[in-house]
């Protein structure tokens, strides 16, 4: 059987990021100040982010140039490879053509360094010495530690406590790159101490870890904060994935009917599909379908409330208009598959609200089953998060088989699972079960939302 | 700083393996039958290996064609990337040019699938249903499980017991690809039961795990055995690495003064350097230096006996003329860095004996220190085994700085360390110490060698 692997010459790597904001049919609802509840100005974000990133967050330029130094660093692992999944197609006996763009060959093994090195770069240029951040499964913390090593920045990572102990390899990766990783809640911040006083066994959450990282960043002049997903500038940096994929599909002479990506905060999926979405918005490819895949245990897009909410547990971040399960969301412990953020990128929220993208929630047993099918046919063991996209890619290919239509599917393969084998072990040994986050809990979170859930 | 990454178009991937045997200035001493102690015939190996691999083991053809189906499968991850280590050079302030060929982007994360898929392919063609093997750190067992998944073969892996419990992620990777992995010594073989009766806490060794895998393979008609290093055909399959590197260096217009690789059984290092060694043998590059790097705790090439020895603990395999620490060698438990085989590939042994390649033993603290320097500059976290090659690459670059000579160094980066973070943790938390395998123990092993150590 012919293998098809497509490599882009690095001379043709995108030299600018694609910013979807000017192409949206309606503007994004603005972020609000957590105190005044009024639209934010750039100066409100200055304690957290370098001015260049704040500008990118709010920019209306369609293309933003990637600094040459950054382009050079990207070449350590980019452009990434696009594959045609011939073996998987054959195993599924489907007429569909399945392509996947694989981000797992970066040094930290995921798409996260695409924005981590960009954020480290702009912070370094502005004289910042330290960056704090949070991490859930650990992919983001390791990517930022990697970026910190390249730029000589000190990185401090608050890792959700339950993951800190479940995934010890991630902490060691961060340390290997010179980063510091501590479990959250910690005794190092006011919010951490408060939570531990209330519940010494608190397992932590992404929202809480963000609060701790933000609290530390605003308290020190030499320190900024960095977020690995959700925000506009993060999705912007990830568009390098989709721009590469687009050039490569053009070279092949093919174009996707459906693009599938997994979403926690949403950056890898949006990074892949936004450059294609442009063709849907301008009428070139009006029928393009885009599917965001999330876990049934954290069903932000499919069941969340559409409202302004905080990005963190303690309510220190700006209010973002997004689909949310409430900023006090704690993921169920039975869930092993990542993607556990209570909110969703405002851009994806907005696109979903406008009916431009779809969303589907999947159960974890099905995602690991899909991961095994993928590994045994295509070879790559994906991260459990990535398996969500693989699940729906397989489902779409099976639909294709039913209808007989030879659809072209493009799947975002955000990272490898070599550091997540404990989750596969839990699956293989039958310790996992499916869990659907109860709608009542989501409704109940309404009363804790700022602006009364508007 | 300019990054330099070199990618070979897959159309230019080597279509044959390079066999060094016909180019050797003296022939290899022949393998001997473990019973008769007479030179082996092909039929003696038939219970273990398919005939095509036996032919390759003994072939005197300089180039052996890679079947088209295999070439296609290689394209799932090959050709692999060649990097110029600009950042590392700058950090070391060396005039040396450092290149590295990185095998860590294969699905199992190392060079091992280069031979695993080839061996699975030939076994499948001969109607074999099952393959047994052994694994130490787990890279080989996972690579063969990956290959088994691609060809629908059942894979059974005997994993050295101490590693089985220290590195649980590797077992889960094998299971994810459908393989079975059990700790060795096990109750499933005579030799395993015997060892456990003598010492229920026996930590196992590669030699012992080989005995178990061989015992099971010879006892079943549908089952063959597979070895991940040492043998001629394994080194042959790995020459795809060096052939790619050679074409790429030619494209760049550079040629190495020194090639550095880490050696356990020796396959990744030899795979990289044999195609270059050809130029040394034919006088094109007579001054090329080749350095094999091994751990001081398993100093086969630098302190081993040059003698016929068994490949396994129980004395079931053919006798190979090699540098050996004795087939009863048990690696010290303090050692975390892999490369723990008692013997050495006969080809490398022979080249070393002829003065065509060098060998150096390094201590583990220095290898992890080098690994950290590499990770913090080049981004990639290498496998602990690979860090041995990185250590000596850095040492050679520092020598270059002292002498002011701008040497060109080519380093074999055999795999990533994402599944080996426990070893990094042991290093970072100060649990490791250096250990030099005592010369007296090596001398004492002489009396257990077959043929009285001839």
Interface residues (C-beta under 8 A of the other chain):
Chain A: X1 X2 X3 X4 X5 X7 X9 X10 X69 X72 X73 X75 X76 X77 X83 X87 X105 X107 X109 X146 X149 X150 X168 X169 X172 X173 X175 X176 X177 X178 X371 X372 X375 X376 X377 X378 X379 X380 X381 X416 X418 X419 X421 X422 X424 X425 X428
Chain B: X1 X2 X3 X4 X5 X7 X9 X10 X69 X72 X73 X75 X76 X77 X83 X87 X105 X107 X109 X146 X149 X150 X168 X169 X172 X173 X175 X176 X177 X178 X371 X372 X375 X376 X377 X378 X379 X380 X381 X416 X418 X419 X421 X422 X424 X425 X428
